[in-house]
Amino acid sequence: MITRRKLLKSGAATGLALSSPGLFAPAIAQGAKIRIGYVSPQSGPLAGFAESDAYNIESFLATSVGQNFEVIVKDSQSDPNRAASVAKELIVDDEINLMIVASTPETTNPVATTCEAEGMPVISTKAPWQPATPATRQAGNRSTMPSTTSGGWRT
């Protein structure tokens, strides 16, 4: 029986592999593991968002697909400055191939900014989408969210 958890795990791994076929080609050709950096708030006031991280990572690495990956986990300590710092450390010192960041804008935004500056691909997950959308207009405070009915931006 396929459980929701198994479906999500296999779907995420398959999606990652299919979405970037050329990204990992040099690592696979050499027989080296693909190094993934993972930043989340494992301590501090936002630690509740990362409670299941260790279980999810261990479960993924235990699969046949997971055998090709090495996941290096760093704690943002619920601090945006620390999140940017550990992201830079993963890119420069640990020489990762891909960054995954999770949980809250206090973690995802500085990591994404660091990855953009360093030219590192980054995937953000488990984070609210609102901080990444355009700001509301000042005049009238009307939303500038994409409208699904008109196919464009609402004004």
LUMNU-905403 format. One record per residue (C-alpha): residue in three letters; x, y, z; residue number from 1. Coordinates in steps of 0.2 Angstrom, whole numbers, plus 5000, padded with zeros to 4 digits. Layout:
% LUMNU-905403
<'ala' <X Y Z> NUM>
...
% end
This chain:
% LUMNU-905403
<'met' <5000 5000 5000> 1>
<'ile' <5007 5017 4995> 2>
<'thr' <5005 5029 5010> 3>
<'arg' <5005 5048 5008> 4>
<'arg' <5022 5049 5015> 5>
<'lys' <5030 5036 5003> 6>
<'leu' <5021 5045 4988> 7>
<'leu' <5028 5062 4994> 8>
<'lys' <5046 5056 4997> 9>
<'ser' <5047 5047 4980> 10>
<'gly' <5038 5061 4971> 11>
<'ala' <5051 5074 4978> 12>
<'ala' <5066 5064 4974> 13>
<'thr' <5059 5060 4956> 14>
<'gly' <5054 5078 4954> 15>
<'leu' <5072 5084 4959> 16>
<'ala' <5080 5072 4948> 17>
<'leu' <5069 5075 4933> 18>
<'ser' <5069 5094 4935> 19>
<'ser' <5088 5096 4933> 20>
<'pro' <5095 5082 4923> 21>
<'gly' <5111 5091 4918> 22>
<'leu' <5114 5098 4935> 23>
<'phe' <5121 5082 4943> 24>
<'ala' <5129 5074 4927> 25>
<'pro' <5147 5078 4932> 26>
<'ala' <5144 5071 4949> 27>
<'ile' <5136 5055 4943> 28>
<'ala' <5148 5052 4929> 29>
<'gln' <5162 5052 4942> 30>
<'gly' <5153 5041 4954> 31>
<'ala' <5153 5054 4967> 32>
<'lys' <5138 5058 4978> 33>
<'ile' <5128 5073 4975> 34>
<'arg' <5130 5085 4989> 35>
<'ile' <5115 5094 4995> 36>
<'gly' <5116 5108 5008> 37>
<'tyr' <5100 5110 5019> 38>
<'val' <5097 5125 5030> 39>
<'ser' <5083 5126 5042> 40>
<'pro' <5079 5133 5060> 41>
<'gln' <5083 5118 5071> 42>
<'ser' <5085 5128 5086> 43>
<'gly' <5078 5145 5093> 44>
<'pro' <5060 5151 5093> 45>
<'leu' <5057 5144 5075> 46>
<'ala' <5063 5126 5079> 47>
<'gly' <5046 5119 5078> 48>
<'phe' <5046 5121 5060> 49>
<'ala' <5061 5109 5058> 50>
<'glu' <5055 5095 5070> 51>
<'ser' <5053 5082 5057> 52>
<'asp' <5069 5086 5047> 53>
<'ala' <5080 5073 5054> 54>
<'tyr' <5067 5059 5051> 55>
<'asn' <5064 5065 5033> 56>
<'ile' <5082 5066 5028> 57>
<'glu' <5086 5049 5036> 58>
<'ser' <5071 5041 5027> 59>
<'phe' <5076 5049 5010> 60>
<'leu' <5094 5043 5012> 61>
<'ala' <5089 5026 5016> 62>
<'thr' <5080 5024 4999> 63>
<'ser' <5089 5017 4984> 64>
<'val' <5088 5035 4976> 65>
<'gly' <5095 5043 4992> 66>
<'gln' <5111 5032 4991> 67>
<'asn' <5117 5044 4977> 68>
<'phe' <5116 5059 4989> 69>
<'glu' <5125 5067 5003> 70>
<'val' <5115 5079 5013> 71>
<'ile' <5124 5092 5024> 72>
<'val' <5112 5100 5037> 73>
<'lys' <5115 5117 5045> 74>
<'asp' <5106 5126 5058> 75>
<'ser' <5100 5144 5055> 76>
<'gln' <5097 5145 5074> 77>
<'ser' <5081 5155 5069> 78>
<'asp' <5092 5170 5064> 79>
<'pro' <5093 5178 5047> 80>
<'asn' <5111 5183 5048> 81>
<'arg' <5116 5165 5053> 82>
<'ala' <5106 5158 5039> 83>
<'ala' <5115 5168 5026> 84>
<'ser' <5132 5164 5035> 85>
<'val' <5129 5145 5035> 86>
<'ala' <5123 5146 5017> 87>
<'lys' <5139 5154 5011> 88>
<'glu' <5149 5141 5022> 89>
<'leu' <5139 5127 5013> 90>
<'ile' <5143 5134 4996> 91>
<'val' <5161 5139 4998> 92>
<'asp' <5168 5127 5011> 93>
<'asp' <5157 5111 5008> 94>
<'glu' <5156 5113 4989> 95>
<'ile' <5138 5108 4988> 96>
<'asn' <5129 5105 4971> 97>
<'leu' <5112 5111 4977> 98>
<'met' <5104 5121 4991> 99>
<'ile' <5088 5117 5000> 100>
<'val' <5081 5129 5012> 101>
<'ala' <5065 5127 5023> 102>
<'ser' <5053 5134 5035> 103>
<'thr' <5051 5152 5037> 104>
<'pro' <5055 5168 5028> 105>
<'glu' <5068 5172 5041> 106>
<'thr' <5078 5157 5035> 107>
<'thr' <5073 5156 5016> 108>
<'asn' <5075 5174 5011> 109>
<'pro' <5093 5176 5016> 110>
<'val' <5098 5159 5010> 111>
<'ala' <5090 5162 4993> 112>
<'thr' <5099 5179 4992> 113>
<'thr' <5116 5171 4996> 114>
<'cys' <5113 5157 4983> 115>
<'glu' <5108 5170 4970> 116>
<'ala' <5124 5180 4973> 117>
<'glu' <5135 5164 4972> 118>
<'gly' <5126 5157 4957> 119>
<'met' <5120 5141 4967> 120>
<'pro' <5103 5133 4963> 121>
<'val' <5091 5134 4978> 122>
<'ile' <5075 5125 4982> 123>
<'ser' <5064 5133 4995> 124>
<'thr' <5051 5122 5004> 125>
<'lys' <5039 5123 5018> 126>
<'ala' <5039 5142 5018> 127>
<'pro' <5024 5154 5016> 128>
<'trp' <5022 5161 4999> 129>
<'gln' <5017 5179 5004> 130>
<'pro' <5034 5186 5007> 131>
<'ala' <5039 5182 4990> 132>
<'thr' <5024 5191 4981> 133>
<'pro' <5023 5209 4975> 134>
<'ala' <5019 5221 4989> 135>
<'thr' <5002 5228 4990> 136>
<'arg' <4999 5245 4982> 137>
<'gln' <5000 5260 4993> 138>
<'ala' <4985 5269 4984> 139>
<'gly' <4970 5261 4989> 140>
<'asn' <4979 5246 4997> 141>
<'arg' <4973 5234 4983> 142>
<'ser' <4980 5218 4980> 143>
<'thr' <4992 5215 4966> 144>
<'met' <4991 5196 4967> 145>
<'pro' <4990 5185 4951> 146>
<'ser' <4971 5182 4947> 147>
<'thr' <4967 5165 4941> 148>
<'thr' <4951 5170 4932> 149>
<'ser' <4958 5184 4922> 150>
<'gly' <4975 5176 4918> 151>
<'gly' <4984 5192 4923> 152>
<'trp' <4988 5203 4937> 153>
<'arg' <4973 5211 4947> 154>
<'thr' <4973 5230 4949> 155>
% end
